[in-house]
Amino acid sequence: MKKIKNIFSLVVLITMLTFSLVGCESENDDVGGCNGELLADLSEKVSTTALTFVENQTSGNCVAYKNALEAFINAADDCPEVEDEVERLRGFLNQLDCNN
């Protein structure tokens, strides 16, 4: 159950990060190297794969979720205004074990 709560907390964090970056992008198309549109797409992918993994905790679903999370982190790495949040996501990613 703790794993499921962590996943939902992570989805909420990513969603909030994405909305803040997309909102900033409308004022300035190049926010510290961030691509708000790409982050929105990746955020949706993370949310979808997270929910799939919660519903059916298979190794394949875990790997899909982990890959989506890695892609989001890599894209958000160039966004200095969310540096701390990206580090939290990276910590969660490092704890995600798809072998169980």
Secondary structure as UniProt FT lines:
FT   HELIX           2..27
FT   TURN            32..33
FT   HELIX           36..55
FT   HELIX           59..76
FT   TURN            77..78
FT   HELIX           80..82
FT   HELIX           83..95
FT   TURN            98..99
//
